[in-house]
Amino acid sequence: MGIDRCRSLAAGVGILICVAGGLADAQTGTDEPEQHQAMSNDQIAKQLSNPISNLYSLQVQTNLTLQRGSSRSYRGEFTTNFQPALPLHLTDDWNLIVRPVFNFTSTVVPTRPAETVDQESGAVFISPFERAELDRTAGIGQTSVIALLSPRKGRLLWGVGPTAIIPTTTRDALSQRKYSLGPAGVILNMTEKWVYGVFPQYWWSVSGSDRRLNVSQANIQYFVWRSLGDGWQLGMSPNISYNRKASGPNAWQVPIGLGVQKTTRFGKMPVKFSLESQYYVVHTDDFGPRWNIRFAITPVIPALIKRNLF
């Protein structure tokens, strides 16, 4: 990964813990205790594995993806995501969970754009994702925002709402240069020992550069975690991707994984640490992902808004 990048990541994690710890300390002594203060580490671990949880959290997630070409040459991609989870209490019956995702990416991209022919229209577009003359670049990637409406009561846990992709990139080659919208949903079950469910999203482009292919793609996260006690969990949470504009087997990327998570406390602040390895059983032919290593740290912060909005 490189010494400088490791130092930057360590500094960012330290700042995140300090900020979250400061928020937790600021909450100490208030009349209304935080929800997580009465929860065990196992209960908090399960809630942080739930995409529509009532807990406010700030996750930093780093992915190292190993890609292999048809000539058995390899290259690596580094992506660091910052993913706050912001549940808003609308009424006594409904929550709105807002989940923005910001990322910084270092990857290999073409220095000379390649051209792609749209199979439906026959139009020729510039595609930064087709192989041409390659070089490594890094910068802020695209931002996604999800808003899920979820009932606060009932045995079935679910949420549904819109999702969007915004081309907030600092490097043109890291962007689809399209504004995209679509539906998102999540359904899951939580038992004493298990948390499992599925979290699909789909996007279609609604505006953007006419020189880029229109977007029609999906991301489907499935997750299965088993509690082992004392805040430990064993399981996986890979992301399946589908690109309707790709052809044949290149449309799908399907990983399976295995990981471990530990939730502990720094003073009054719960923090979850996650480490997961994933292998892609289905991948694109040329420089598709083969392996992914994911590390994440997720502090729980005090609720920014405690009362119902309506």
N, C-alpha and C positions, 0 to 999 in steps of 0.2 A: 504493500500500500504506500510505502514511502514514509520517512521519518516526519517530514513536515506535515503530511496529511494526518498521520497518527496524532501528532501534537495538537493540531487544530481540532481534531475530533475530541480528544481528551479535554481540551480547554472548553469546547462547546458543551460537553456533558457536565463539566464542573460548573459552568455558568448556569446551566439549566437547573442543577440541583440546588445551587445557591438561591436562584430566583424563586423556585418552588418552595424551598425551605423558608425564605423570607415571607412568602405569602402565608405559609402555615403558621409561622411565629406571629404574624400580624393578627391572625385569627384567634390566637390564644387569649383567653379571658373574656371573650364575648359572651353574651347571654345565651345565644343559641349554638349548641355544639354542632360540629360538622358530622354529617352522616357517617363518614368512614371511621370516626373515632370509636364508635361502638361495635365495629366489625372486626372479626378475626382476620389474620393474614390470608387464610384459605378463602374466606368470603370475598375479600378485596380482589384476590387473584382471579376468582371466577367472574367478578363484575368487570375487571379489566379485559377479560377475554370476550366480553359481550359488547358488540358494536353499538348497542342502544342502551348502555348502562346509564344510571343517574349520576355517576361520578365524573367530575371534571378532571381531566388529565392532560399532560403534555408529553407526547412521545417523540423521541429521536430514534430513528431506525436507519441503520446502515446496511446496505446490500453489496456484496462482492459477487459478481456473476462472471463465471468462466465460459467463454464462447469458443467454439471450435469450427474451423472452416472445412471445406470439402477436401483440402489437401493436408488435413490433420495439423494445421497451424492453429495456435491459440491466441486469444487476446482477452483482456479483462475489462469489465465495466464496473465503476463504483457509483453508487447512488446513495445519498443521505437524505432521508425524508424527515420533515418536521410536521407532526400530525396532532394538533390539539383536538380534544373531544369536548364539546361545549353543549351540554344538555340544558335546554331552556324549559321551564315548567310553564306551559301555556295556561292550563286549567287544572282542576283536580283530577281530570280524566286523561289529559293528553300532554305529551312531551314533544318538543322539537329538538332533535339532536343534530347539531351543525358540526361537520367534520371537514375542515379544509386540509389540504395536503400540499405543502411546499417542498421542493426538492432541489438538490444540487447534484449534478451529474458530471462524471468524467468518463468519456467513452471514445471509441475510434469512429470517425465519420469521414465521408468523402471530402477531399479538398477540391475536387472537381465534380460538380453535381452530375448525377446520372439522370437519364430520362426514362420515364415509365409510361407505357401506353395503357390507358383505361380500357379494359376488355369490354365494357358495356357501350361506351360512347366512341371509342377509337381515338379520343383526344390524347395528346402528348403532354405530360406534366413533368416538372422537375421533382425528383424524389431524393431527399437527403438520406434515405435508408437503403437505397440500392448501392451495390458495391461498385466503386470506381477507384480513383486515387485516394488512398486512405491516410489519415493522420489523426492524432489524439487531440481532443479539445475538451474543455471543461467550462461549466457555467451553470447558471440558474435554469432549471427546466420548467416545463409547463406546470401550471397550478390547477388542481381539481378541487371542487367544492361540492359537498353532499349535504342535503338537508332531509332528514328522515322524520316523519310524523309517526309517533308510536304511542299506543295506549299505556297509561300508567297502571292499569289494573287488568286482571285476567290471567289465566294460566298459560295462554299461548303468547310467546314473545315474538313480536314482529314490528317492522317499520317499513314505510314506503315514502318515496318522495323524488324530487329531481336531483340530477347530478350534472355538473358542467365542467368542461375543460377550457382553460383560458391560456393563450399562448404568451406567457410572461417570461419568455426565455431571453437570456443575454447573448446567446449564440444561435444564429439562424439555423444551423444544421441540427440543433437539438429540438426544433419545433416542427410541428405539422402546419403551423401558421393558419390554423383554423379555430374558430370558436365553435364548440360542440356542446350539445345538450342531449339529455335522454333521461330515462327512468332508472331508479335504483330501488332496491328492496333488501330486506334481511328477514330471515326467519330462523329461530333457534330454539333449543330446549336446554334447560338447566336443571340438573338433578343434584343430589348431595355430592356425587363424585365427578359428574361429567358436565361439560359444556360443548355443544356441537350444533352446527348450523351451516347456512350458506348465505353469501352476500354478493348478489350479482349486480352489475351495472352495465348499461349500454349507452353508446354515444353516436349521434349523427351530427355532422357539421352543418351549421346554419349560416355561417359567413366566414370570410377570410380570403386568403390569396387565391386568385383564379389559376395560378400556376402550380398549385398543389392538388393532389388527389383529395377528393371528398372523403370524409371520415365515416366509417361504419364499422364499429369495433366494440368488443365487450371485454370486461374483466369480471371473473367469477372467483371470488375467494371462498374456499370451504375450510372449515376449522373444526378440529376435534381435540379437546384437552381433557385430561383426567387428573383430578386432584390426588396428590400423594400424601398430603398432610404437611403442616408447618409451612404453608405457603408455596410448596413445590407443585409443579404441574409437568406432565409429559404429554406430548401430542404434536400437532402440526397445524399450520395455517397458510398453505400455498395459494398462489394466485394463478388461475388459468386465464389465458388471453386468447381472443379470437379476433381475426381481422378479415372481414368479408371481402376486402379489396385484394387480398393475397390469393394466390392460386394453389389448389391441391393441398398437400400436406403442410405447406407453409402458412396456412391460415390459422393453425392451432399451435399453442405452446402449453403443454400440460406437465406440471411438476408434481412430485410426491415428496414428502419430507418427514423429518423427525426432529423434535426439538425439546428443550427443557426450559422451564420458567421458574423463577424464584421471586416471591414477594416478601420484602422485609420492611423495616422501618428505620428511618433516620430521625430520631427524636419522635415527633408526632406525625411525621410525613411518611406515608407508605410509598414505596418505590418497587416497581417490578423490573427484573432483569430477564431478558430472553435471548436464547441462542438456538438457532435452527439451521439445519443443513437440508438442501432440497436437490433432487435429481430430476431432470426433465426427461420423461419417458416418451414424450412427443415434442418435436422441436423443428424449427426451420432448417433447411438443408445447409445453407451457406452461412457460417458464423451465427448459428442459432445458439441459444444458451444450453449448456450441458449441466453445470452445477451452480448452485447459489448458496452462499453463506450469509445468514442474516443475524445481526445483533441489534437489540433494541433496549432502551431504558425508558421507563414510563413512570414519572412521579405523579402522584395524586395531589391536586391543589384544592384549596377551599373553593366552594361554590361562588362564582362571580355574581350570580343573581339567585337568591334563595326563594323569593316569593313568586306566586303565580303572576304571569303577565296580564291575565284577563280574569 
